[in-house]
């Protein structure tokens, strides 16, 4: 049993374009419509697959953004600690070699 879909309400222009295209490709209008509809279905399925994959990808992106933010904050804190350590070492050196320091 054949799967039949009847299409109504096509404009004269649409029918002319379909006729011209089927003649140009040497296929029947029915075959051309099958190709168009099959292509549409494939595109629709791919779009749905993209939507399904989009949520996990957005979650991964959010996690990467969070990781980047935390890493940046951590680097800033480490940098601040190193500058404080450097200042402390410089003060210790100055104290060791400067007899007037702290007097």
N, C-alpha and C positions, 0 to 999 in steps of 0.2 A: 504494500500500500504506500503510495507516494504522500509525502508531506506537502500539503498545498496551503499557500497563503495568497489570498486575493488582495490586491492593492487598488484602492479606489481614491479618487480625488487628485490624481497627478495632473499637473498643468500640461498644456499642449507643449510648452517649452521643454519641460522635463522629459516628456515622451520623445520629443525630437532629439534631445541630447542622448537619451538612452538608445534610440534607434541608430543615430550616427555613430555612437561609440561601439555598439554591438557590430555594426557593419565594418567599422575600421579595424576591429580586433577579430573579425570573422568568427563571431560567436553569436548564439541566439540571445535575444533579450533576456530570456529566462536564465541562461547560463551567466550572463553579465550580472543580473540581479542576485544570483546565488553567490557569485564572487564578492559583490559589494556587501551583502549581508553577512557572509562568513568573515570577511575582513572586519566589519563593524563589531561582530561578536568577539573576535580575537582581541581587538583593541579594547573593548569593554572589559574582557577578562584580565588583560594586562593592567588596565587602570585599577581594577579591583585588587589585583595582586600588589600593585604599588601602594595602594591605601593600606593594605594589610601589613606591608613591610614598613610603612612610614612611621607607625607608632613606636616600634622597637628602635628604629633609627633615631627618632626624636629623643627617646629615653637615653640612648647611648650618647647623643650629642649633649644632652643636659648633664649627664654624669661627667663627660669630658670637660665641659665648661666649669663644673663645680671643682673638679680636680685641678684645673688650671688656676682657678681663683685661690684655692687652698695652697697650691704650690707657690704662687706669687706671694701670698701673705707670709708663708713660711720662709721664703727667701729674704723677704724684707726684714723679718724678725732676726734671722741669722745674720744678716748684714749689720743690723743695729747692734746685736750682741758682739760681733767682731770689732765694730768701731769702739764700743765701750771697753772691750778687752784691750784693744790697741791703746786707748787713752790711759787705762790703768797701768799697762806696761811702761808707757812713756813716763808716767808720774813716778813709778818705782825706780826707773833708771835715773830720772832727775833727782829723786830723793837720795839714791845711792851715791851720786857724783856731785851733788850740790850741797855743800855744808850749810848754806844759808836757807835751804828749803824748809819751810815750816816754822822758821824762827820769827 
